[in-house]
Amino acid sequence: MRKPRLMTPGPAMVPEDVLLELARPVIHHRSAEAKQVITEVTEGLKYVFQTTNDVMILTASGTGAMEAAAVNSVPPGGKAIVLSAGYFGARWASICKAYGIQAIALETEWGRPVDPQTVANALKQHPDAVCVMGTLSETSTGTGHPVEAIGKIVAGTDAIFAVDGISGVGAMECRPDDWNIDILCVGSQKALMLPPGLAFVSVSPKAWARIDAFDSHSFYFNLKAARKKAKEFDTPYTPAHTLILALKAAINRIKSEGIENVWMRHRVMSEACQAGVQALGLELLSTRPAEGLTAFLVPAGVSESKLRASLTDRFGIATVGGQDKLKGKIIRIGHMGYTDELDVIATLAALEMALAGLGFEVEPGRAVTAAQQVLMGARQAVAVG
Ligand SMILES: *Cc1c(COP(=O)(O)O)cnc(C)c1O
């Protein structure tokens, strides 16, 4: 017997009380009960997002929220500055291309954070840019970007700032109102502890002014239609409302833990995971690690696919490899949402054994010890503070 642990950066593990909500009989999506749940969940999402901006629920994967942000804020032929520092940053440019939006791509080496100064320069060079599209946590490299500093720069211009927070929100600090994030995109299957199928967008008054200035070229992802229905706590089309019912349970968990404690838990888990990986002599990919996942380079002489297969087959631990140019080169361990300190310890213990099984020299317990030291330090700090 192996206990499955989905240590992947989305989809991620879903707690039992949330799963049980999904087992209930389907109610009608325009019933009073459904409206009541949408009302509560919309308020709850504002808490999770830490925003007073409008938050809307879309039935789509996270990419649907990105597509909605792009197609509603930038008219065809308009210009966007895309902060491309990984596979998901590059997705913004692909979405722009699909809608005839001119994407000015600012490339950053994968694994490095975006330098806010390059954004300032690009905005000076392209004063007609309507939107800057960035990423809070670049999941392909495990990098957290300095969104607060970038937001400050964008706020001084007429452009709006759209942020892909799909693997970041609920895993690391994010304050759209203080950080000048005009559109924040989130998906359900990462730190929000749900299965895939819902996407969320928050929209600031500055972004609404852009959106109201033209008619979006998308029918399904039309944020004006979504806003109109959201005022009645409804959605324009049939939502995945079974997931919305489950979302209420997930939000209740976040509320009872407290969003700042949720962020702290992720910070501690990520520091423990990083310490463990490094104690084995492995190298982190990112110079500014995100807090919902850890990406490390596969050591020379070890096969990435064999290592991941061994983690799954022998220990029930699912991880993911690299995307695009990082394929075969890195392994990514997700520790977001319904994940605790001991899931991280278990994963590191399994990693030690799997590496040893593949002939990599490992002193058993090294990674675990390093992680425990981080965790004990954090507990002490909490006890004292
Ligand atoms: C997962 C992820 C996406 C893609 O989301 P889907 O739900 O697969 O559409 C986009 N951006 C980031 C940063 C992600 O982590």
The ligand as an SDF file (V2000), in Angstrom:
LIG
                    3D

 15 15  0  0  0  0  0  0  0  0999 V2000
   -1.0840   26.3720  -13.7110 C   0  0  0  0  0  0  0  0  0  0  0  0
   -0.6940   27.7020  -14.2030 C   0  0  0  0  0  0  0  0  0  0  0  0
   -1.2640   28.2520  -15.3590 C   0  0  0  0  0  0  0  0  0  0  0  0
   -2.2030   27.4910  -16.2290 C   0  0  0  0  0  0  0  0  0  0  0  0
   -3.3900   27.2500  -15.6220 O   0  0  0  0  0  0  0  0  0  0  0  0
   -4.4290   26.2200  -16.2430 P   0  0  0  0  0  0  0  0  0  0  0  0
   -5.3530   26.0450  -15.0930 O   0  0  0  0  0  0  0  0  0  0  0  0
   -3.6690   24.9840  -16.6160 O   0  0  0  0  0  0  0  0  0  0  0  0
   -5.0550   26.8600  -17.4030 O   0  0  0  0  0  0  0  0  0  0  0  0
   -0.9000   29.5250  -15.7330 C   0  0  0  0  0  0  0  0  0  0  0  0
   -0.0140   30.2260  -15.0220 N   0  0  0  0  0  0  0  0  0  0  0  0
    0.5680   29.7260  -13.9160 C   0  0  0  0  0  0  0  0  0  0  0  0
    1.5620   30.5600  -13.1820 C   0  0  0  0  0  0  0  0  0  0  0  0
    0.2460   28.4520  -13.4780 C   0  0  0  0  0  0  0  0  0  0  0  0
    0.8190   27.9550  -12.3770 O   0  0  0  0  0  0  0  0  0  0  0  0
  1  2  1  0
  2  3  1  0
  2 14  2  0
  3  4  1  0
  3 10  2  0
  4  5  1  0
  5  6  1  0
  6  7  2  0
  6  8  1  0
  6  9  1  0
 10 11  1  0
 11 12  2  0
 12 13  1  0
 12 14  1  0
 14 15  1  0
M  END
$$$$
